[in-house]
């Protein structure tokens, strides 16, 4: 069955905001330095006024030790940014130009 449902956003970013205690065996994105990256992502998206891009804070994305993680839909592309410049590159290349940033893509392992 195919549904003809219009997309609300061209890109929907889910950024993991899970924080576990230091030393937790699963780790967490926030313990791995996600907060400044997500702050930058939110600020840059607001500054660029990209109406087709939405960011949502998510809970655990299940690949905690690999974090910080974000996933972009509808493509289902997983990114692991490490520094603020990575966020800038994702916004410009993926969201503005439509070209995913291959060097920052990860493939989560189940």
Buried (B, 14 or more C-beta within 10 A) or exposed (E): EEEEEEEEBBBBBBBBBBEBEEEEEEBBBBBBEBBEBBEBBBEBBEEEEBEEBBBEEBEBBEBBEBBBBBBBBEEEBBBBBEEBEBBBBBBBBBBEEEEBBEEBBBEEEE
